[in-house]
Structures are given as C-alpha cells and as structure tokens.
Amino acid sequence: MSANANMIDRSLRAVWHPCTQMKHHETLPLVPISRAEGVWLYDFEGRRILDAIGSWWVSLLGHGNPRINAALRHQLDSLEHVMLAGFTHAPAVELAERLAKLAPGGLGHCFFASDGASAVEIALKMSYHYWKSAGQFTKSGFVTLANSYHGETLGALSVTDIPLYRDTYAPLLRASAQVPSPDWRLAEPGETPREYAGRCAKALEEYFERHATGTAALIVEPLVQCAGGMAMYDAEYLRRARELCDRFGVHLIADEIAVGFGRTGTLFACEQAGIAPDFLCLSKGLTGGYLPLSVVLASERVYQAFYDDKLERGFLHSHSYSGNPLACRAALAVLDILEEEKVLERNRNTAATLNRRTENLRSHRRVAHFRNAGMIWAFDVREAGPGFAQDFHRRAVETGVLLRPLGATVYWMPPYVIGEPEIDFLLDAVTKLLDDGPASR
C-alpha cells in the first residue's frame, strides 16, 4: 500500500471529517497532506497541490511562514497556556491592545474565544444581555441577511440562512428574521450595485419600523457573504445599515471572520463604508491559519453595561483555551507582517495582475457574474447541475489545484503570497476544467 493510500485508509477508519458525507469518500478520495510551504500543499509521495482557498480561508500569509514559526518557537520557551479567567499574560494583552488600535470606531475590550462560530455566539449573547440589563426585555430577536452564514453552533446557526446547514436542526434553533441580501447579482437590469444596496436598505428600514422594539441586533458579513456563494455587495448598504441601527436602537454586529485582515482590500471590510459596528467578530486569518483563535471587540458603551458589582450582570461566558498564548503570539506575528511588509499594498498589485489575466476567463461561455473584492474572486458556472461542485473539486485536485465550489459558484481566496507563476497555473487550470467539463452534471 502506498504512503498516500495508507494515510487515507487510516483516516477513514478513525476520523469523522467536517462538513462531509463520509459515504462520498467511497468514490471521492481524501487528499492526504504531509507538509506545506507557501501556497503549496504536498502529499506523502511528493505531489503538490496549489492551495487556492487558503485552507478554508485561514492561511493569509502562506504555509510555514518563517516569521510566525519563529514567534511560536520563542513563545514555547516561556508559556504555552494559562487560563484567562482571573489571570492574564503578555500575548493576550499585547494582541488586545493592537487590535483596539487597528479596529474602527474605538472598539476594544477584546473577548477571546476559539473559533468563528464561538465569536458569533459571544456577540449574540452580549447584545441580548446588554438590552436586558438596560431593562428592554423585549429586545431579544436577531435579523440577518438572506442567504447569510455565521457558523454551525446552535446560536450561530440560528442566524444562518443556508438550508443545507440549517434545516436538519431547525427544531433546535431560535427563530431569526431575514431581510433581502444586497447581493448585486439580484439587481434589476440597469440597476447599479449601489442602487440595489439602497433598495435593500429600504427593506431593512421597513423591517425596523415594524420590529425594532423586539430586535437586539442586525448581524451582517460586510461586503461579501462568503459561504452563501461569495455574494458581493456595495458598501452603501453598510452605511445605511449603521444609520438605521442608530436610529432604531439596534446593535450592529459585523461578522468579519472570513473577510477581515485584508481579504476584501482593507484591513477590515467595514473601513470601506467608513462605519464602526457595535461588535466586531474576528477569526480565521487572525493567526494566519496556525492555531484556533477568535475575538469579539465591543464598544465602550457595551462594555460599561456589564461593569457592575453584581456577578450576574457580568458576561459569564468562557472557553478553556480563551486567549491561548501561542495563538495570540501567532496573531501578533501576523499583524507585524501585515504592517512591516506592507502586505495590503502588495495585495493590490497582486489583485491587479490577477484581474488582468482573467480576461479570457471572464468571457468564457460557462462563466457568469465574474466578481472580485480584494483577494477574493468568484464566478457562477452556467449549466451546473447536481453534483457539479463535487465533480469540479475532484477534477481540480487531480489537476493540482485545491478548489471547493459552493454549489455552482467557483471561487478562490489564495494566500497573499501567491506569485505570478502560481496565478498562471491557477487560471490555466480553471479554464481547462471549464473547457473539459460536462455541460451539466
């Protein structure tokens, strides 16, 4: 048995893989990875695969980044972990200070957790608890954009609007309300993305006019609804949403778990609208893909609502590994690299290069709604029937590229270190897959 086959066999016997129908692996082989470097993943026999989706959007600066490696080695020599309840340590303090300086609108008071869904749970609970402490007991509802995704724990799933993830667990979930998504693909002919965003904001206003007294918060994925098919929208919606939340007394939660740290072109996507949310949720690229870590930044007003002599008015939420020193040190190294190596400026050049080289792809007969925001690219495939995503993924891996379509949407969110040869390899592979693939599946 080959080294790859041996690892696949062992994994299928021992591991229950996430977001997977395990029976599919009877015909769709697992991809065993031995090591990784830069934008490349290597299997146990030396074959390499271009990580075009940043390993589920977490690998910002490439695999095996030497500066992050060095930071973790240094941290290992002093402190690997200590509980954050009643204790503190330098990596958590330094990271909270750095994030507070970088975040919009004076956000700070970082509450650490382990992953994106945990951050969303924290923001939802904080918002509800804030209004309860203020005596507004009716404000317990949440509103989201249609086709939104915020995670798969029960609270986060309650504000997720993707049936594939939600429907099975519907009896366990708390009801939430959905308002129209400003996804510009849904605009009327001749209607600009900004005009459509304004029309969707009007629908939000009408919802608040009827339901604001029972609404704690609006939660949005700023600029790009990633898991919902890389739906992109104009920043005008965020500006209007902030104004409406202020007018109607509703919190604004910005879920920047996937879009933060330069992914949409600015450090935080909210910057492009010139607004600050009441809660900012961060994870994924926060540690450059090295270790699990998430954080919620809250406004001073929210923080003060919990500052009290009474224990029950405090925010009694915890995770065993909250603010883990190793994870925080990795995050600090990421922030250092982004700043000192002028990564966002370099990304603009990378994006311009990639966009110039997509001219033929944009006009491909099977490509619709080609779109780009910062370091995210996506398009919809015409005549993509059932089974398209799995088939495209399989053929892409065989070609040497990790792509994982969302339904009929093909996208890539590569590590920021992708270079011109890798860009050409990616685009050539995608074009060939479209040319060779069946008209429908």
C-alpha positions as CSV (number, residue, x, y, z in Angstrom):
1,M,0.0,0.0,0.0
2,S,1.4,3.4,-0.9
3,A,2.0,6.1,1.7
4,N,-0.9,8.1,0.5
5,A,-3.3,5.1,0.4
6,N,-2.2,4.1,3.9
7,M,-3.0,7.5,5.3
8,I,-6.3,7.6,3.6
9,D,-7.3,4.2,4.9
10,R,-6.3,5.1,8.5
11,S,-8.2,8.4,8.3
12,L,-11.4,6.8,7.0
13,R,-11.2,4.3,9.9
14,A,-10.5,6.8,12.6
15,V,-11.6,10.4,11.7
16,W,-15.1,11.8,11.2
17,H,-14.3,14.7,8.8
18,P,-16.1,18.0,9.0
19,C,-18.8,19.2,6.5
20,T,-18.6,15.9,4.8
21,Q,-21.0,13.0,3.9
22,M,-18.5,10.3,4.8
23,K,-20.0,7.8,2.4
24,H,-19.0,10.0,-0.5
25,H,-15.4,9.1,0.2
26,E,-16.1,5.6,-1.2
27,T,-15.7,7.3,-4.6
28,L,-14.2,10.7,-3.8
29,P,-10.7,10.1,-2.3
30,L,-9.4,12.1,0.7
31,V,-6.4,14.2,-0.1
32,P,-3.6,13.3,2.3
33,I,-1.2,16.1,3.1
34,S,2.3,15.6,4.6
35,R,3.6,19.1,4.6
36,A,3.0,22.6,3.2
37,E,5.1,25.6,2.1
38,G,3.9,28.9,0.8
39,V,0.9,28.3,-1.5
40,W,1.6,24.6,-2.0
41,L,0.4,21.5,-0.2
42,Y,2.4,18.3,-0.6
43,D,1.0,14.7,-0.2
44,F,3.0,11.8,1.2
45,E,4.5,11.0,-2.2
46,G,5.7,14.5,-3.0
47,R,2.9,15.6,-5.4
48,R,2.0,19.2,-4.8
49,I,-1.4,21.0,-4.9
50,L,-2.0,24.7,-5.1
51,D,-4.0,25.9,-2.0
52,A,-6.2,28.3,-3.9
53,I,-8.7,28.6,-1.0
54,G,-6.2,29.2,1.8
55,S,-7.3,26.0,3.6
56,W,-10.9,27.3,4.2
57,W,-9.8,31.0,4.1
58,V,-7.4,30.9,7.1
59,S,-3.9,30.8,5.5
60,L,-3.3,34.5,4.8
61,L,0.5,34.6,4.6
62,G,1.2,31.1,3.2
63,H,2.0,27.9,4.9
64,G,5.2,27.6,7.0
65,N,5.8,31.4,7.3
66,P,9.2,31.7,8.9
67,R,8.3,34.8,11.0
68,I,5.2,33.1,12.5
69,N,7.2,29.9,13.0
70,A,9.9,31.9,14.9
71,A,7.4,33.7,17.1
72,L,5.8,30.4,18.1
73,R,9.1,28.8,19.0
74,H,10.0,31.8,21.1
75,Q,6.7,31.7,22.9
76,L,7.0,28.0,23.6
77,D,10.1,28.7,25.7
78,S,8.1,30.8,28.2
79,L,4.3,30.0,28.4
80,E,2.2,27.6,26.4
81,H,-1.1,28.2,28.2
82,V,-2.8,29.6,31.3
83,M,-6.5,30.2,32.0
84,L,-7.6,33.7,31.2
85,A,-10.2,33.8,34.0
86,G,-8.5,35.6,36.9
87,F,-5.1,35.5,35.1
88,T,-3.5,37.4,32.3
89,H,-0.4,37.2,30.2
90,A,1.6,39.4,27.7
91,P,0.4,37.8,24.4
92,A,-3.3,38.4,25.1
93,V,-2.7,41.9,26.5
94,E,-0.5,42.9,23.5
95,L,-2.9,41.4,21.0
96,A,-5.9,43.2,22.6
97,E,-4.1,46.5,22.6
98,R,-3.0,46.1,18.9
99,L,-6.5,45.1,17.7
100,A,-8.1,48.0,19.6
101,K,-5.7,50.5,17.9
102,L,-6.5,49.0,14.5
103,A,-10.2,48.5,14.8
104,P,-12.7,51.2,13.6
105,G,-14.6,53.5,15.9
106,G,-12.8,52.9,19.2
107,L,-13.8,49.2,19.5
108,G,-11.8,47.3,22.1
109,H,-12.3,45.2,25.2
110,C,-11.4,42.0,23.4
111,F,-13.2,38.9,24.4
112,F,-11.2,35.9,23.2
113,A,-12.6,32.5,22.1
114,S,-11.6,29.6,20.0
115,D,-13.3,29.9,16.5
116,G,-15.6,31.9,14.4
117,A,-18.9,30.4,15.5
118,S,-17.8,30.9,19.1
119,A,-17.3,34.6,18.4
120,V,-20.7,34.9,16.9
121,E,-22.3,33.2,19.9
122,I,-20.5,35.7,22.1
123,A,-21.7,38.7,20.2
124,L,-25.3,37.5,20.2
125,K,-25.3,36.8,23.9
126,M,-23.6,40.2,24.7
127,S,-26.2,42.0,22.6
128,Y,-29.1,40.3,24.3
129,H,-27.6,40.7,27.7
130,Y,-26.9,44.5,27.1
131,W,-30.6,45.2,26.3
132,K,-31.8,43.0,29.3
133,S,-29.5,45.0,31.6
134,A,-31.0,48.2,30.2
135,G,-34.5,47.0,31.1
136,Q,-35.5,46.4,27.4
137,F,-36.6,42.8,27.9
138,T,-38.4,42.6,24.5
139,K,-35.2,43.2,22.5
140,S,-34.3,39.5,22.1
141,G,-34.6,39.0,18.3
142,F,-31.9,39.0,15.6
143,V,-32.1,39.9,12.0
144,T,-29.8,38.7,9.2
145,L,-29.4,39.0,5.5
146,A,-31.0,36.4,3.3
147,N,-28.5,33.6,2.4
148,S,-26.3,34.5,5.4
149,Y,-23.8,32.2,7.1
150,H,-22.5,32.8,10.6
151,G,-21.5,29.3,11.9
152,E,-22.9,26.0,12.9
153,T,-23.2,26.0,16.6
154,L,-26.8,26.4,17.6
155,G,-26.8,30.2,18.3
156,A,-24.8,30.9,15.2
157,L,-26.9,28.5,13.1
158,S,-30.0,30.4,14.3
159,V,-28.8,33.4,12.4
160,T,-27.6,31.4,9.4
161,D,-29.9,31.2,6.3
162,I,-28.5,28.4,4.3
163,P,-30.9,25.4,4.3
164,L,-28.2,22.8,3.8
165,Y,-26.8,23.6,7.2
166,R,-29.9,24.8,9.0
167,D,-32.9,22.7,8.1
168,T,-31.9,19.4,9.8
169,Y,-31.6,21.2,13.1
170,A,-34.5,23.7,12.7
171,P,-36.4,22.3,15.8
172,L,-33.4,23.1,18.0
173,L,-32.9,26.7,16.7
174,R,-34.2,30.0,17.8
175,A,-36.1,31.8,15.1
176,S,-34.5,34.8,13.4
177,A,-35.7,37.2,10.7
178,Q,-34.1,37.6,7.3
179,V,-34.1,40.8,5.1
180,P,-33.1,41.0,1.5
181,S,-29.5,40.5,0.6
182,P,-27.8,43.4,-1.2
183,D,-26.0,40.8,-3.4
184,W,-25.6,42.8,-6.6
185,R,-26.4,39.7,-8.8
186,L,-30.0,40.2,-7.7
187,A,-30.3,43.8,-9.0
188,E,-32.8,44.6,-11.8
189,P,-31.4,45.2,-15.3
190,G,-29.9,48.7,-15.4
191,E,-29.8,49.0,-11.6
192,T,-26.4,49.6,-10.2
193,P,-25.0,47.7,-7.2
194,R,-25.2,50.9,-5.1
195,E,-28.8,51.5,-6.1
196,Y,-29.7,47.9,-5.3
197,A,-28.0,48.2,-2.0
198,G,-30.1,51.3,-1.3
199,R,-33.3,49.4,-2.2
200,C,-32.3,46.6,0.2
201,A,-31.6,49.1,2.9
202,K,-35.1,50.5,2.4
203,A,-36.4,47.0,3.1
204,L,-34.3,46.9,6.3
205,E,-35.8,50.2,7.3
206,E,-39.3,48.9,6.8
207,Y,-38.5,45.9,8.9
208,F,-37.2,48.0,11.8
209,E,-40.3,50.2,11.6
210,R,-42.3,47.2,12.5
211,H,-40.0,45.1,14.7
212,A,-37.2,47.3,16.2
213,T,-38.7,47.1,19.7
214,G,-38.1,43.3,19.6
215,T,-34.8,43.3,17.8
216,A,-31.5,43.2,19.7
217,A,-29.1,43.2,16.7
218,L,-28.6,43.0,13.0
219,I,-25.7,40.7,12.1
220,V,-24.0,41.0,8.7
221,E,-21.0,39.7,6.8
222,P,-19.5,43.0,5.5
223,L,-19.2,43.3,1.7
224,V,-19.0,39.5,1.0
225,Q,-21.4,36.8,2.1
226,C,-18.8,34.1,1.7
227,A,-20.4,30.7,2.4
228,G,-23.6,31.9,0.7
229,G,-21.9,31.8,-2.7
230,M,-19.4,34.7,-2.5
231,A,-22.2,37.2,-2.8
232,M,-20.7,40.7,-3.0
233,Y,-22.4,44.0,-2.4
234,D,-21.8,47.7,-2.3
235,A,-20.6,49.4,0.8
236,E,-23.6,51.7,0.7
237,Y,-25.6,49.0,2.4
238,L,-23.3,49.1,5.4
239,R,-23.5,52.8,5.7
240,R,-27.3,52.7,5.6
241,A,-27.5,49.8,8.0
242,R,-25.3,51.7,10.5
243,E,-27.6,54.7,10.2
244,L,-30.7,52.6,10.7
245,C,-29.4,50.7,13.6
246,D,-28.6,54.0,15.3
247,R,-32.0,55.5,14.6
248,F,-34.0,52.4,15.7
249,G,-31.8,51.4,18.7
250,V,-30.5,48.1,17.3
251,H,-26.9,46.8,17.6
252,L,-24.9,46.2,14.5
253,I,-22.7,43.0,14.6
254,A,-20.0,42.8,11.9
255,D,-19.0,39.2,11.3
256,E,-15.6,39.8,9.7
257,I,-14.5,36.2,10.4
258,A,-13.8,35.5,6.8
259,V,-13.3,39.0,5.4
260,G,-11.1,40.6,8.0
261,F,-7.3,41.2,7.8
262,G,-7.1,42.5,4.3
263,R,-9.2,39.9,2.5
264,T,-11.5,42.5,0.9
265,G,-8.7,45.0,0.3
266,T,-8.7,46.9,3.5
267,L,-7.7,45.6,6.9
268,F,-11.3,45.4,8.0
269,A,-14.2,45.4,5.4
270,C,-16.2,47.9,7.4
271,E,-13.5,50.5,6.7
272,Q,-14.7,50.7,3.1
273,A,-18.1,52.0,4.4
274,G,-16.5,54.3,7.0
275,I,-18.5,52.8,9.8
276,A,-17.9,51.0,13.1
277,P,-20.1,48.2,14.3
278,D,-21.1,47.7,18.0
279,F,-19.4,44.3,17.9
280,L,-16.7,43.1,15.6
281,C,-16.1,39.3,15.2
282,L,-12.7,38.1,14.0
283,S,-11.1,34.7,13.5
284,K,-9.8,32.6,10.5
285,G,-6.9,34.7,9.2
286,L,-6.3,36.2,12.7
287,T,-3.5,33.6,13.4
288,G,-2.5,33.2,9.7
289,G,-4.1,29.7,9.8
290,Y,-1.8,28.4,12.5
291,L,-3.9,28.0,15.6
292,P,-7.6,28.3,16.6
293,L,-8.4,31.8,17.9
294,S,-11.3,34.2,17.7
295,V,-12.1,37.5,19.3
296,V,-15.1,39.9,19.7
297,L,-14.3,43.6,20.0
298,A,-17.1,45.6,21.7
299,S,-17.8,49.3,22.1
300,E,-17.1,51.1,25.3
301,R,-20.9,51.6,25.8
302,V,-21.4,47.8,25.6
303,Y,-18.5,47.1,28.0
304,Q,-19.8,49.6,30.6
305,A,-23.2,47.9,30.6
306,F,-21.6,44.8,32.1
307,Y,-19.3,46.6,34.6
308,D,-21.1,46.2,37.9
309,D,-20.8,44.8,41.5
310,K,-23.4,42.1,40.7
311,L,-21.9,38.9,39.4
312,E,-24.9,38.1,37.3
313,R,-24.5,41.3,35.4
314,G,-21.1,40.3,34.2
315,F,-20.6,38.4,31.0
316,L,-20.3,34.8,32.3
317,H,-19.1,33.1,29.2
318,S,-15.8,31.2,28.9
319,H,-13.7,28.8,26.8
320,S,-10.9,26.7,28.3
321,Y,-8.4,28.0,25.7
322,S,-9.6,31.6,25.6
323,G,-6.6,33.8,24.7
324,N,-4.2,31.0,24.4
325,P,-0.7,32.5,24.5
326,L,0.6,30.5,21.5
327,A,-2.4,31.5,19.4
328,C,-2.1,35.2,20.5
329,R,1.6,35.2,19.7
330,A,0.9,33.9,16.2
331,A,-1.7,36.6,15.7
332,L,0.8,39.3,16.8
333,A,3.2,37.9,14.2
334,V,0.5,38.2,11.6
335,L,-0.1,41.8,12.5
336,D,3.6,42.6,12.4
337,I,3.9,41.0,8.9
338,L,0.9,42.8,7.5
339,E,2.3,46.2,8.7
340,E,6.0,45.8,8.2
341,E,5.9,44.1,4.9
342,K,3.2,46.3,3.5
343,V,1.1,43.3,2.6
344,L,-2.1,45.1,1.8
345,E,-0.3,47.4,-0.7
346,R,1.3,44.3,-2.3
347,N,-2.1,42.6,-2.4
348,R,-3.4,45.5,-4.6
349,N,-0.7,44.8,-7.1
350,T,-1.4,41.0,-6.9
351,A,-5.1,41.6,-7.4
352,A,-4.5,43.9,-10.4
353,T,-2.2,41.3,-12.0
354,L,-4.7,38.5,-11.5
355,N,-7.6,40.6,-12.8
356,R,-5.6,41.5,-16.0
357,R,-5.0,37.8,-16.6
358,T,-8.7,36.8,-16.3
359,E,-9.8,38.5,-19.5
360,N,-10.3,35.2,-21.3
361,L,-11.9,33.5,-18.3
362,R,-14.4,36.4,-17.9
363,S,-15.7,35.9,-21.4
364,H,-15.8,32.1,-21.2
365,R,-19.2,30.7,-22.3
366,R,-19.8,29.0,-19.0
367,V,-18.8,31.9,-16.8
368,A,-21.4,34.3,-15.3
369,H,-21.2,37.1,-12.8
370,F,-17.4,37.2,-12.5
371,R,-16.6,39.2,-9.5
372,N,-13.7,40.4,-7.3
373,A,-13.3,42.0,-3.9
374,G,-9.7,42.5,-2.8
375,M,-8.2,39.0,-2.6
376,I,-11.5,37.1,-3.3
377,W,-12.6,36.0,-6.8
378,A,-15.7,34.2,-7.8
379,F,-17.9,33.4,-10.7
380,D,-21.0,31.3,-11.3
381,V,-21.0,28.4,-13.8
382,R,-23.7,28.2,-16.3
383,E,-25.5,24.8,-16.7
384,A,-24.0,23.5,-13.5
385,G,-26.4,20.7,-12.4
386,P,-26.5,18.5,-9.3
387,G,-23.1,17.1,-8.5
388,F,-21.2,19.9,-10.1
389,A,-19.3,21.1,-7.0
390,Q,-18.1,17.6,-6.0
391,D,-17.1,16.8,-9.6
392,F,-15.3,20.1,-10.1
393,H,-13.4,19.7,-6.8
394,R,-12.3,16.2,-7.7
395,R,-11.0,17.2,-11.1
396,A,-9.3,20.3,-9.8
397,V,-7.4,18.3,-7.2
398,E,-6.4,15.9,-9.9
399,T,-5.1,18.9,-11.9
400,G,-3.1,20.1,-8.9
401,V,-5.4,22.9,-7.5
402,L,-7.4,22.9,-4.3
403,L,-10.8,24.4,-5.2
404,R,-14.0,23.8,-3.4
405,P,-17.0,25.3,-5.2
406,L,-20.1,26.5,-3.3
407,G,-22.9,25.0,-5.4
408,A,-22.5,26.5,-8.9
409,T,-20.0,29.1,-7.6
410,V,-16.3,28.6,-8.2
411,Y,-14.1,30.9,-6.1
412,W,-10.5,31.3,-5.0
413,M,-9.1,33.0,-1.9
414,P,-5.4,32.3,-2.1
415,P,-2.7,33.0,0.4
416,Y,-1.4,36.6,-0.1
417,V,2.0,35.2,-1.1
418,I,0.7,33.8,-4.4
419,G,3.0,34.8,-7.2
420,E,2.7,35.3,-11.0
421,P,3.6,31.7,-11.9
422,E,1.1,30.3,-9.4
423,I,-1.6,32.8,-10.7
424,D,-1.0,31.5,-14.3
425,F,-1.1,27.9,-13.1
426,L,-4.4,28.6,-11.3
427,L,-6.1,30.4,-14.2
428,D,-4.9,27.8,-16.7
429,A,-6.3,25.0,-14.6
430,V,-9.7,26.7,-14.0
431,T,-10.0,27.4,-17.7
432,K,-9.2,23.9,-18.7
433,L,-11.6,22.5,-16.1
434,L,-14.4,24.6,-17.7
435,D,-13.4,23.6,-21.2
436,D,-13.2,19.9,-20.4
437,G,-16.1,19.6,-18.0
438,P,-19.5,18.4,-19.0
439,A,-22.1,21.0,-19.9
440,S,-24.1,19.9,-16.8
441,R,-24.0,17.2,-14.2
